[in-house]
Amino acid sequence: MTLGLGVLIALPTGAIAGPLFARYAARWVDVPAPELFEADERPDRPKPGFGATPATVLLPVVLMIGKALADIVLAKGSVVRWGRT
């Protein structure tokens, strides 16, 4: 329950607060882009798409929610629930 509510709150909060704070903080701090991002040294290597980033970040959360649901739904002696008994 905590993980699910945390994801529901964290995603919109990060999507809204991140850009707002960046715009607010950019008034006082001027940070140039690193050289790594200025010149594309390996144009033959494709950059990951947008879907790969949220999938990478949310995969552990999805796995933990799946484990919690399996503990609730499946019987204790079930073959699917391996590990702790």
C-alpha positions, 0 to 999 in steps of 0.5 A, spaced: 500 500 500 505 504 501 509 503 495 503 504 491 501 511 494 508 513 494 508 512 486 502 515 485 504 521 489 512 521 487 511 521 479 506 528 479 510 531 484 517 530 481 514 532 474 511 538 477 517 540 482 523 538 478 522 543 472 519 549 477 525 548 482 530 548 476 527 554 473 527 558 480 534 555 482 537 557 475 536 565 477 542 564 482 546 558 479 549 558 472 551 551 470 554 550 463 553 543 460 559 538 461 563 537 455 560 530 454 553 533 452 556 538 448 559 534 443 557 527 440 563 523 440 559 516 438 554 518 433 553 511 431 551 509 438 543 510 439 541 514 445 535 510 449 528 513 448 524 516 453 520 509 455 527 506 457 528 511 463 521 510 467 522 503 465 528 503 469 526 507 475 520 504 476 522 496 475 524 495 482 517 498 484 513 494 480 517 488 482 516 490 490 509 491 488 508 484 485 511 481 491 507 484 496 501 482 491 503 475 491 504 474 498 497 477 499 493 473 494 497 466 494 497 461 499 503 460 503 505 453 501 504 455 493 510 453 488 510 460 486 511 463 492 519 460 493 523 463 498 521 465 505 515 460 507 
